[in-house]
Amino acid sequence: MTTDAGFWDKIAPKYAKSTIKDEAAYQYTLARTRSYLKADDSVLEVGCGTGSTAITLSDAVSKITATDMSSGMLSIAGDRAANAGVGNVTFQHCSDDALPDGPYDVVMAFNLLHLLPDLDAALAAVAARVRSGKLFVSKTPCLGEARGSFTYWMYSVLIPVLRLVGKAPSNVYFLSIAELETSIEQAGFEIIETGNYPVSTPGRYIVARRR
């Protein structure tokens, strides 16, 4: 975890200035997520990065605890929340295997699950923090869906090269949609909504209810 934390710390300023590749897909994901949120919800976001999602959705819930392994990302997130006048988001420095206890009404994880070396352990930790009948909302690039294509070959060659020069994290996993959804279900969730936003890659959006 330390290596990746250092990577994200290093790129945090550049990451904060970068534009969203598919703004329409991002906004649609936010709208779908917002439709599930309630005013009295207590929310945990795992891997919050520079805080954009937590800040944007903060007006829909009671409070959000937003965590990340990168202190550099969290520093920017805190500044963004303060500048936006958002007071119900608390940022906390921790890894995905040392999350706040909860329990929570909603746990969110966007663009995170494909970076975790032990997905099943991470999902078990999430499940332990979601109240029965409440929700886990995630979106994950499923690079495994491109297997056999030129795009898959390109990613499989490019990512290790970028990693060698410090421009990619140490862990990037080529999940398929089936693998991802099976892991989520085996962690104790019932999947109630899915979609690909964007369709390319794809970015698999999943809403799952804790059994």
C-alpha positions in Angstrom: 0.0 0.0 0.0 2.9 2.4 0.7 4.2 2.3 -2.8 0.8 3.3 -4.3 0.3 6.0 -1.6 3.5 7.6 -2.7 2.5 7.4 -6.3 -0.9 9.1 -5.7 0.8 11.7 -3.4 3.2 12.5 -6.3 0.6 13.0 -8.9 -2.1 14.6 -6.7 -1.5 18.2 -8.0 -1.6 17.2 -11.6 -4.6 14.8 -11.0 -6.5 17.7 -9.4 -6.1 19.8 -12.5 -7.0 17.1 -15.0 -10.3 17.1 -16.8 -12.8 14.2 -16.6 -12.4 12.2 -19.8 -16.1 11.5 -20.2 -18.1 14.3 -18.4 -21.5 13.0 -19.6 -20.8 9.5 -18.1 -19.6 11.0 -14.9 -22.6 13.3 -14.5 -25.0 10.4 -15.2 -23.2 8.3 -12.6 -23.6 11.1 -10.1 -27.3 11.5 -10.9 -28.0 7.8 -10.6 -26.2 7.7 -7.2 -28.0 10.8 -6.0 -31.3 9.1 -6.7 -30.5 6.5 -4.1 -29.4 8.9 -1.4 -31.6 10.1 1.5 -31.3 13.3 3.6 -30.5 11.3 6.8 -28.0 8.9 5.3 -24.5 8.5 6.7 -22.1 7.7 3.8 -18.6 6.4 3.5 -16.6 7.0 0.3 -13.6 4.7 -0.1 -10.8 6.1 -2.3 -12.2 9.6 -2.5 -9.2 11.1 -4.3 -9.4 14.9 -4.4 -13.0 14.9 -3.1 -15.0 15.9 -6.1 -17.7 13.3 -5.8 -18.1 13.6 -2.0 -18.4 17.4 -2.2 -20.9 17.2 -5.1 -23.2 14.7 -3.3 -22.8 16.2 0.2 -26.0 18.2 -0.1 -28.1 15.0 -0.6 -27.1 13.3 2.7 -26.5 14.0 6.4 -22.8 13.4 6.4 -20.0 11.8 4.4 -16.8 10.2 5.7 -14.4 10.3 2.7 -11.2 8.2 2.9 -8.1 7.8 0.8 -4.6 6.4 1.3 -3.0 9.5 -0.2 -2.4 12.4 2.1 -1.7 14.6 -0.9 -5.1 13.9 -2.4 -6.8 14.5 0.9 -5.0 17.9 1.3 -6.5 19.0 -2.0 -9.9 17.5 -1.1 -10.0 19.4 2.2 -9.2 22.7 0.5 -11.9 22.1 -2.1 -14.5 21.4 0.6 -13.6 24.5 2.5 -13.7 26.6 -0.7 -17.1 25.2 -1.5 -18.4 25.9 2.0 -19.1 22.2 2.6 -19.2 21.3 6.3 -20.7 17.7 6.4 -17.8 15.9 4.7 -15.0 14.6 6.9 -11.8 13.5 5.1 -9.8 10.6 6.7 -6.4 9.2 5.8 -6.5 5.4 5.7 -6.1 2.4 3.4 -8.9 0.3 2.1 -8.0 -2.4 4.7 -8.3 -0.1 7.7 -11.6 1.7 7.1 -13.7 3.6 9.7 -16.0 1.2 11.6 -19.4 2.6 10.6 -22.0 1.2 10.1 -23.1 3.3 7.1 -26.3 3.6 5.1 -24.2 3.9 1.8 -20.7 3.0 1.0 -19.3 4.3 -2.3 -16.2 3.3 -4.2 -15.5 4.9 -7.6 -12.6 4.0 -9.9 -11.0 2.0 -7.1 -11.8 -1.7 -7.1 -9.6 -2.5 -10.1 -6.6 -1.2 -8.2 -7.0 -3.4 -5.1 -4.6 -6.4 -4.7 -7.2 -8.3 -2.6 -10.6 -7.5 -4.0 -12.5 -10.1 -1.9 -11.0 -8.9 1.3 -11.8 -5.3 0.4 -15.4 -6.1 -0.4 -15.7 -8.1 2.9 -14.5 -5.0 4.7 -17.1 -2.9 2.9 -19.9 -5.3 3.6 -19.1 -5.2 7.3 -19.7 -1.5 7.3 -23.0 -1.4 5.4 -26.2 -1.8 7.4 -28.4 -4.7 6.4 -30.7 -3.6 3.5 -28.5 -0.6 2.7 -26.3 0.1 -0.3 -22.9 -0.3 -1.9 -22.4 1.9 -5.0 -19.4 1.6 -7.2 -18.0 2.2 -10.7 -15.0 0.2 -11.9 -13.1 0.2 -15.2 -13.4 -3.4 -16.4 -10.3 -3.7 -18.6 -10.8 -7.5 -18.8 -13.8 -7.0 -21.1 -11.3 -6.1 -23.8 -9.5 -9.5 -23.7 -8.4 -10.6 -27.2 -8.6 -7.1 -28.7 -5.9 -4.6 -29.7 -7.1 -2.4 -26.8 -6.4 -5.1 -24.3 -3.0 -5.8 -25.8 -2.2 -2.0 -25.7 -3.2 -1.7 -22.0 -1.3 -4.9 -21.0 1.9 -3.5 -22.6 1.5 0.2 -21.8 0.6 -0.1 -18.1 3.8 -2.0 -17.1 5.9 0.5 -19.0 4.2 3.4 -17.3 4.7 1.8 -14.0 8.4 1.5 -14.6 8.7 5.2 -15.1 6.4 6.1 -12.2 3.4 7.1 -14.2 1.1 4.2 -13.2 0.2 2.6 -9.8 1.7 -0.7 -8.8 -1.6 -2.5 -8.9 -3.9 -2.4 -11.9 -6.1 -5.5 -12.5 -7.9 -6.4 -15.6 -11.3 -7.4 -14.2 -14.2 -8.7 -16.3 -17.7 -7.6 -15.4 -18.6 -11.2 -14.5 -15.7 -11.4 -12.1 -16.5 -8.1 -10.5 -20.2 -8.8 -10.0 -19.5 -12.3 -8.7 -17.2 -10.9 -6.1 -19.7 -8.3 -5.0 -22.5 -10.9 -4.7 -20.2 -13.3 -2.8 -19.5 -10.5 -0.3 -23.1 -10.5 0.7 -24.8 -8.1 -1.7 -27.7 -8.3 -4.1 -27.1 -6.3 -7.3 -30.1 -4.1 -8.1 -28.7 -1.8 -10.8 -25.9 -2.0 -13.4 -24.8 0.1 -16.4 -21.7 1.0 -18.4 -20.8 4.6 -18.1 -18.9 5.1 -20.3 -19.6 2.1 -22.6 -16.0 2.1 -23.8 -13.6 0.2 -21.4 -16.4 -0.2 -19.9 -16.9 1.7 -16.6 -19.2 -0.7 -14.8 -21.6 1.1 -12.5 -23.1 -1.2 -9.8 -25.7 -0.5 -7.1 -25.9 -3.4 -4.6 -28.0 -4.0 -1.5 -26.6 -5.6 1.6 -28.4 -8.8 2.4 
